[in-house]
Amino acid sequence: MTRDQEILNNYKVFCENLDTLKAQHGFGKFALLQKQKVIDVFDTENDAFKAGRALAGKTIFSIQELTKAKNHLGIFSARIHSSCQ
């Protein structure tokens, strides 16, 4: 799987779980995704990044912010120009 495909697949999982994540964690948190799974949710983007590097090493992972808007993609998925719908 290519890097772009992995990021897109992680983003699709994020969108599918967005309402549940918001209900459980609220806004302003950061979800860590890898291999089409939500790994955990963190208070800061930096905490999510550090956890992703520790867990994934050099493999691909994504970070998405839980926001009120459904089209925020986060810095690691910036190449995808779609929104959760």
CORLIN-V324715 format. One line per field, one symbol per residue. phi: phi as a letter, one per 40 degrees, with the letter a starting at -180 (. if undefined). psi: psi as a letter, one per 20 degrees, with the letter a starting at -180 (. if undefined). burial: # if it has 24 or more other ideal C-beta (glycine too) atoms within 12 Angstrom, else .. A space follows every 50 residues. Layout:
phi = ???
psi = ???
burial = ???
This chain:
phi = .cdccccccccccdccbdccccccbgcgcbcbbafgbccabbcbcccccc ccccccgbccabbbccbcccbcbgccbcccbbbca
psi = prghggggghhgggghjggggghhiaqjrpppqplkqogrpqhqhggggg gggggidjrprqppporhqjjpirhikiipmrqp.
burial = .....##########.##..##..#...######...#####..#..#.. ##...#...#######.....###.##..#...#.
